[in-house]
Amino acid sequence: MYLYNISIIVENERHESLIQWVRENWLSTLPEGVKLLKMLDSPHEGQTYCVQLMFEYPSDIPNFQKEKLILLQEYIAENHLEKAFLFDSTMKYL
């Protein structure tokens, strides 16, 4: 089993509108079981959120990135350019 994590780092003045869009428009399009978390002690300026999903096979992740992650990336580029960014990581359960 694999945990796919998307970290979203956003400036303080933009975080409410970005997370509202994520909740209202993007999360509902994702697979069941998706988790949205807020990092409490982030080492970054602004606010940090994480979206976590589980995948049975690592080969499923590139499809998710092409079909779903791209929507978030496009929204950030169009509405929060240079005010928010994201990075992703994949972890394997042992």
Phi and psi in radians as a Rosetta constraint file:
Dihedral C 1 N 2 CA 2 C 2 CIRCULARHARMONIC -2.204 0.35
Dihedral N 2 CA 2 C 2 N 3 CIRCULARHARMONIC 2.404 0.35
Dihedral C 2 N 3 CA 3 C 3 CIRCULARHARMONIC -1.790 0.35
Dihedral N 3 CA 3 C 3 N 4 CIRCULARHARMONIC 2.171 0.35
Dihedral C 3 N 4 CA 4 C 4 CIRCULARHARMONIC -1.899 0.35
Dihedral N 4 CA 4 C 4 N 5 CIRCULARHARMONIC 2.124 0.35
Dihedral C 4 N 5 CA 5 C 5 CIRCULARHARMONIC -2.032 0.35
Dihedral N 5 CA 5 C 5 N 6 CIRCULARHARMONIC 2.288 0.35
Dihedral C 5 N 6 CA 6 C 6 CIRCULARHARMONIC -2.032 0.35
Dihedral N 6 CA 6 C 6 N 7 CIRCULARHARMONIC 2.024 0.35
Dihedral C 6 N 7 CA 7 C 7 CIRCULARHARMONIC -1.708 0.35
Dihedral N 7 CA 7 C 7 N 8 CIRCULARHARMONIC 2.290 0.35
Dihedral C 7 N 8 CA 8 C 8 CIRCULARHARMONIC -2.031 0.35
Dihedral N 8 CA 8 C 8 N 9 CIRCULARHARMONIC 2.094 0.35
Dihedral C 8 N 9 CA 9 C 9 CIRCULARHARMONIC -1.962 0.35
Dihedral N 9 CA 9 C 9 N 10 CIRCULARHARMONIC 2.165 0.35
Dihedral C 9 N 10 CA 10 C 10 CIRCULARHARMONIC -2.410 0.35
Dihedral N 10 CA 10 C 10 N 11 CIRCULARHARMONIC 2.508 0.35
Dihedral C 10 N 11 CA 11 C 11 CIRCULARHARMONIC -1.092 0.35
Dihedral N 11 CA 11 C 11 N 12 CIRCULARHARMONIC 2.628 0.35
Dihedral C 11 N 12 CA 12 C 12 CIRCULARHARMONIC -0.923 0.35
Dihedral N 12 CA 12 C 12 N 13 CIRCULARHARMONIC -0.764 0.35
Dihedral C 12 N 13 CA 13 C 13 CIRCULARHARMONIC -1.280 0.35
Dihedral N 13 CA 13 C 13 N 14 CIRCULARHARMONIC -0.160 0.35
Dihedral C 13 N 14 CA 14 C 14 CIRCULARHARMONIC -1.951 0.35
Dihedral N 14 CA 14 C 14 N 15 CIRCULARHARMONIC -0.181 0.35
Dihedral C 14 N 15 CA 15 C 15 CIRCULARHARMONIC -1.144 0.35
Dihedral N 15 CA 15 C 15 N 16 CIRCULARHARMONIC -0.645 0.35
Dihedral C 15 N 16 CA 16 C 16 CIRCULARHARMONIC -1.116 0.35
Dihedral N 16 CA 16 C 16 N 17 CIRCULARHARMONIC -0.794 0.35
Dihedral C 16 N 17 CA 17 C 17 CIRCULARHARMONIC -1.206 0.35
Dihedral N 17 CA 17 C 17 N 18 CIRCULARHARMONIC -0.645 0.35
Dihedral C 17 N 18 CA 18 C 18 CIRCULARHARMONIC -1.154 0.35
Dihedral N 18 CA 18 C 18 N 19 CIRCULARHARMONIC -0.839 0.35
Dihedral C 18 N 19 CA 19 C 19 CIRCULARHARMONIC -1.209 0.35
Dihedral N 19 CA 19 C 19 N 20 CIRCULARHARMONIC -0.562 0.35
Dihedral C 19 N 20 CA 20 C 20 CIRCULARHARMONIC -1.063 0.35
Dihedral N 20 CA 20 C 20 N 21 CIRCULARHARMONIC -0.781 0.35
Dihedral C 20 N 21 CA 21 C 21 CIRCULARHARMONIC -1.103 0.35
Dihedral N 21 CA 21 C 21 N 22 CIRCULARHARMONIC -0.756 0.35
Dihedral C 21 N 22 CA 22 C 22 CIRCULARHARMONIC -1.008 0.35
Dihedral N 22 CA 22 C 22 N 23 CIRCULARHARMONIC -0.850 0.35
Dihedral C 22 N 23 CA 23 C 23 CIRCULARHARMONIC -1.149 0.35
Dihedral N 23 CA 23 C 23 N 24 CIRCULARHARMONIC -0.776 0.35
Dihedral C 23 N 24 CA 24 C 24 CIRCULARHARMONIC -1.475 0.35
Dihedral N 24 CA 24 C 24 N 25 CIRCULARHARMONIC -0.434 0.35
Dihedral C 24 N 25 CA 25 C 25 CIRCULARHARMONIC -2.121 0.35
Dihedral N 25 CA 25 C 25 N 26 CIRCULARHARMONIC -0.504 0.35
Dihedral C 25 N 26 CA 26 C 26 CIRCULARHARMONIC -1.834 0.35
Dihedral N 26 CA 26 C 26 N 27 CIRCULARHARMONIC -0.778 0.35
Dihedral C 26 N 27 CA 27 C 27 CIRCULARHARMONIC -1.014 0.35
Dihedral N 27 CA 27 C 27 N 28 CIRCULARHARMONIC -0.649 0.35
Dihedral C 27 N 28 CA 28 C 28 CIRCULARHARMONIC -1.179 0.35
Dihedral N 28 CA 28 C 28 N 29 CIRCULARHARMONIC -0.264 0.35
Dihedral C 28 N 29 CA 29 C 29 CIRCULARHARMONIC -1.579 0.35
Dihedral N 29 CA 29 C 29 N 30 CIRCULARHARMONIC -0.085 0.35
Dihedral C 29 N 30 CA 30 C 30 CIRCULARHARMONIC -1.604 0.35
Dihedral N 30 CA 30 C 30 N 31 CIRCULARHARMONIC 2.855 0.35
Dihedral C 30 N 31 CA 31 C 31 CIRCULARHARMONIC -1.047 0.35
Dihedral N 31 CA 31 C 31 N 32 CIRCULARHARMONIC 2.713 0.35
Dihedral C 31 N 32 CA 32 C 32 CIRCULARHARMONIC -1.019 0.35
Dihedral N 32 CA 32 C 32 N 33 CIRCULARHARMONIC 2.522 0.35
Dihedral C 32 N 33 CA 33 C 33 CIRCULARHARMONIC 1.629 0.35
Dihedral N 33 CA 33 C 33 N 34 CIRCULARHARMONIC 0.040 0.35
Dihedral C 33 N 34 CA 34 C 34 CIRCULARHARMONIC -1.114 0.35
Dihedral N 34 CA 34 C 34 N 35 CIRCULARHARMONIC 2.507 0.35
Dihedral C 34 N 35 CA 35 C 35 CIRCULARHARMONIC -2.099 0.35
Dihedral N 35 CA 35 C 35 N 36 CIRCULARHARMONIC 2.408 0.35
Dihedral C 35 N 36 CA 36 C 36 CIRCULARHARMONIC -1.984 0.35
Dihedral N 36 CA 36 C 36 N 37 CIRCULARHARMONIC 2.191 0.35
Dihedral C 36 N 37 CA 37 C 37 CIRCULARHARMONIC -2.249 0.35
Dihedral N 37 CA 37 C 37 N 38 CIRCULARHARMONIC 2.681 0.35
Dihedral C 37 N 38 CA 38 C 38 CIRCULARHARMONIC -1.963 0.35
Dihedral N 38 CA 38 C 38 N 39 CIRCULARHARMONIC 2.229 0.35
Dihedral C 38 N 39 CA 39 C 39 CIRCULARHARMONIC -1.339 0.35
Dihedral N 39 CA 39 C 39 N 40 CIRCULARHARMONIC 2.220 0.35
Dihedral C 39 N 40 CA 40 C 40 CIRCULARHARMONIC -1.483 0.35
Dihedral N 40 CA 40 C 40 N 41 CIRCULARHARMONIC -0.668 0.35
Dihedral C 40 N 41 CA 41 C 41 CIRCULARHARMONIC -2.063 0.35
Dihedral N 41 CA 41 C 41 N 42 CIRCULARHARMONIC 1.009 0.35
Dihedral C 41 N 42 CA 42 C 42 CIRCULARHARMONIC -1.216 0.35
Dihedral N 42 CA 42 C 42 N 43 CIRCULARHARMONIC 2.420 0.35
Dihedral C 42 N 43 CA 43 C 43 CIRCULARHARMONIC -1.361 0.35
Dihedral N 43 CA 43 C 43 N 44 CIRCULARHARMONIC -0.063 0.35
Dihedral C 43 N 44 CA 44 C 44 CIRCULARHARMONIC -1.692 0.35
Dihedral N 44 CA 44 C 44 N 45 CIRCULARHARMONIC 2.723 0.35
Dihedral C 44 N 45 CA 45 C 45 CIRCULARHARMONIC -1.194 0.35
Dihedral N 45 CA 45 C 45 N 46 CIRCULARHARMONIC 2.632 0.35
Dihedral C 45 N 46 CA 46 C 46 CIRCULARHARMONIC 1.443 0.35
Dihedral N 46 CA 46 C 46 N 47 CIRCULARHARMONIC -2.641 0.35
Dihedral C 46 N 47 CA 47 C 47 CIRCULARHARMONIC -1.992 0.35
Dihedral N 47 CA 47 C 47 N 48 CIRCULARHARMONIC 2.516 0.35
Dihedral C 47 N 48 CA 48 C 48 CIRCULARHARMONIC -2.154 0.35
Dihedral N 48 CA 48 C 48 N 49 CIRCULARHARMONIC 2.262 0.35
Dihedral C 48 N 49 CA 49 C 49 CIRCULARHARMONIC -2.136 0.35
Dihedral N 49 CA 49 C 49 N 50 CIRCULARHARMONIC 2.702 0.35
Dihedral C 49 N 50 CA 50 C 50 CIRCULARHARMONIC -2.271 0.35
Dihedral N 50 CA 50 C 50 N 51 CIRCULARHARMONIC 2.398 0.35
Dihedral C 50 N 51 CA 51 C 51 CIRCULARHARMONIC -1.966 0.35
Dihedral N 51 CA 51 C 51 N 52 CIRCULARHARMONIC 2.171 0.35
Dihedral C 51 N 52 CA 52 C 52 CIRCULARHARMONIC -2.135 0.35
Dihedral N 52 CA 52 C 52 N 53 CIRCULARHARMONIC 2.360 0.35
Dihedral C 52 N 53 CA 53 C 53 CIRCULARHARMONIC -2.326 0.35
Dihedral N 53 CA 53 C 53 N 54 CIRCULARHARMONIC 2.660 0.35
Dihedral C 53 N 54 CA 54 C 54 CIRCULARHARMONIC -1.910 0.35
Dihedral N 54 CA 54 C 54 N 55 CIRCULARHARMONIC 2.416 0.35
Dihedral C 54 N 55 CA 55 C 55 CIRCULARHARMONIC -2.249 0.35
Dihedral N 55 CA 55 C 55 N 56 CIRCULARHARMONIC 2.471 0.35
Dihedral C 55 N 56 CA 56 C 56 CIRCULARHARMONIC -1.284 0.35
Dihedral N 56 CA 56 C 56 N 57 CIRCULARHARMONIC -0.643 0.35
Dihedral C 56 N 57 CA 57 C 57 CIRCULARHARMONIC -2.179 0.35
Dihedral N 57 CA 57 C 57 N 58 CIRCULARHARMONIC 2.412 0.35
Dihedral C 57 N 58 CA 58 C 58 CIRCULARHARMONIC -1.124 0.35
Dihedral N 58 CA 58 C 58 N 59 CIRCULARHARMONIC -0.400 0.35
Dihedral C 58 N 59 CA 59 C 59 CIRCULARHARMONIC -1.207 0.35
Dihedral N 59 CA 59 C 59 N 60 CIRCULARHARMONIC -0.255 0.35
Dihedral C 59 N 60 CA 60 C 60 CIRCULARHARMONIC -1.367 0.35
Dihedral N 60 CA 60 C 60 N 61 CIRCULARHARMONIC -0.348 0.35
Dihedral C 60 N 61 CA 61 C 61 CIRCULARHARMONIC -1.193 0.35
Dihedral N 61 CA 61 C 61 N 62 CIRCULARHARMONIC -0.770 0.35
Dihedral C 61 N 62 CA 62 C 62 CIRCULARHARMONIC -1.023 0.35
Dihedral N 62 CA 62 C 62 N 63 CIRCULARHARMONIC -0.619 0.35
Dihedral C 62 N 63 CA 63 C 63 CIRCULARHARMONIC -1.130 0.35
Dihedral N 63 CA 63 C 63 N 64 CIRCULARHARMONIC -0.749 0.35
Dihedral C 63 N 64 CA 64 C 64 CIRCULARHARMONIC -1.043 0.35
Dihedral N 64 CA 64 C 64 N 65 CIRCULARHARMONIC -0.771 0.35
Dihedral C 64 N 65 CA 65 C 65 CIRCULARHARMONIC -1.067 0.35
Dihedral N 65 CA 65 C 65 N 66 CIRCULARHARMONIC -0.748 0.35
Dihedral C 65 N 66 CA 66 C 66 CIRCULARHARMONIC -1.238 0.35
Dihedral N 66 CA 66 C 66 N 67 CIRCULARHARMONIC -0.596 0.35
Dihedral C 66 N 67 CA 67 C 67 CIRCULARHARMONIC -1.651 0.35
Dihedral N 67 CA 67 C 67 N 68 CIRCULARHARMONIC -0.636 0.35
Dihedral C 67 N 68 CA 68 C 68 CIRCULARHARMONIC -2.011 0.35
Dihedral N 68 CA 68 C 68 N 69 CIRCULARHARMONIC -0.805 0.35
Dihedral C 68 N 69 CA 69 C 69 CIRCULARHARMONIC -1.099 0.35
Dihedral N 69 CA 69 C 69 N 70 CIRCULARHARMONIC -0.615 0.35
Dihedral C 69 N 70 CA 70 C 70 CIRCULARHARMONIC -0.999 0.35
Dihedral N 70 CA 70 C 70 N 71 CIRCULARHARMONIC -0.596 0.35
Dihedral C 70 N 71 CA 71 C 71 CIRCULARHARMONIC -1.119 0.35
Dihedral N 71 CA 71 C 71 N 72 CIRCULARHARMONIC -0.732 0.35
Dihedral C 71 N 72 CA 72 C 72 CIRCULARHARMONIC -1.173 0.35
Dihedral N 72 CA 72 C 72 N 73 CIRCULARHARMONIC -0.761 0.35
Dihedral C 72 N 73 CA 73 C 73 CIRCULARHARMONIC -1.049 0.35
Dihedral N 73 CA 73 C 73 N 74 CIRCULARHARMONIC -0.756 0.35
Dihedral C 73 N 74 CA 74 C 74 CIRCULARHARMONIC -1.140 0.35
Dihedral N 74 CA 74 C 74 N 75 CIRCULARHARMONIC -0.727 0.35
Dihedral C 74 N 75 CA 75 C 75 CIRCULARHARMONIC -1.069 0.35
Dihedral N 75 CA 75 C 75 N 76 CIRCULARHARMONIC -0.795 0.35
Dihedral C 75 N 76 CA 76 C 76 CIRCULARHARMONIC -1.097 0.35
Dihedral N 76 CA 76 C 76 N 77 CIRCULARHARMONIC -0.755 0.35
Dihedral C 76 N 77 CA 77 C 77 CIRCULARHARMONIC -1.102 0.35
Dihedral N 77 CA 77 C 77 N 78 CIRCULARHARMONIC -0.638 0.35
Dihedral C 77 N 78 CA 78 C 78 CIRCULARHARMONIC -1.445 0.35
Dihedral N 78 CA 78 C 78 N 79 CIRCULARHARMONIC -0.514 0.35
Dihedral C 78 N 79 CA 79 C 79 CIRCULARHARMONIC -2.074 0.35
Dihedral N 79 CA 79 C 79 N 80 CIRCULARHARMONIC -0.298 0.35
Dihedral C 79 N 80 CA 80 C 80 CIRCULARHARMONIC -2.420 0.35
Dihedral N 80 CA 80 C 80 N 81 CIRCULARHARMONIC 0.607 0.35
Dihedral C 80 N 81 CA 81 C 81 CIRCULARHARMONIC -0.968 0.35
Dihedral N 81 CA 81 C 81 N 82 CIRCULARHARMONIC 2.219 0.35
Dihedral C 81 N 82 CA 82 C 82 CIRCULARHARMONIC 1.110 0.35
Dihedral N 82 CA 82 C 82 N 83 CIRCULARHARMONIC 0.169 0.35
Dihedral C 82 N 83 CA 83 C 83 CIRCULARHARMONIC -1.963 0.35
Dihedral N 83 CA 83 C 83 N 84 CIRCULARHARMONIC -0.254 0.35
Dihedral C 83 N 84 CA 84 C 84 CIRCULARHARMONIC -2.610 0.35
Dihedral N 84 CA 84 C 84 N 85 CIRCULARHARMONIC 2.595 0.35
Dihedral C 84 N 85 CA 85 C 85 CIRCULARHARMONIC -2.602 0.35
Dihedral N 85 CA 85 C 85 N 86 CIRCULARHARMONIC 2.908 0.35
Dihedral C 85 N 86 CA 86 C 86 CIRCULARHARMONIC -2.400 0.35
Dihedral N 86 CA 86 C 86 N 87 CIRCULARHARMONIC 2.763 0.35
Dihedral C 86 N 87 CA 87 C 87 CIRCULARHARMONIC -2.503 0.35
Dihedral N 87 CA 87 C 87 N 88 CIRCULARHARMONIC 2.669 0.35
Dihedral C 87 N 88 CA 88 C 88 CIRCULARHARMONIC -2.161 0.35
Dihedral N 88 CA 88 C 88 N 89 CIRCULARHARMONIC 2.798 0.35
Dihedral C 88 N 89 CA 89 C 89 CIRCULARHARMONIC -2.637 0.35
Dihedral N 89 CA 89 C 89 N 90 CIRCULARHARMONIC 2.681 0.35
Dihedral C 89 N 90 CA 90 C 90 CIRCULARHARMONIC -2.115 0.35
Dihedral N 90 CA 90 C 90 N 91 CIRCULARHARMONIC 2.315 0.35
Dihedral C 90 N 91 CA 91 C 91 CIRCULARHARMONIC -2.204 0.35
Dihedral N 91 CA 91 C 91 N 92 CIRCULARHARMONIC 2.556 0.35
Dihedral C 91 N 92 CA 92 C 92 CIRCULARHARMONIC -1.862 0.35
Dihedral N 92 CA 92 C 92 N 93 CIRCULARHARMONIC 2.298 0.35
Dihedral C 92 N 93 CA 93 C 93 CIRCULARHARMONIC -1.261 0.35
Dihedral N 93 CA 93 C 93 N 94 CIRCULARHARMONIC 2.410 0.35
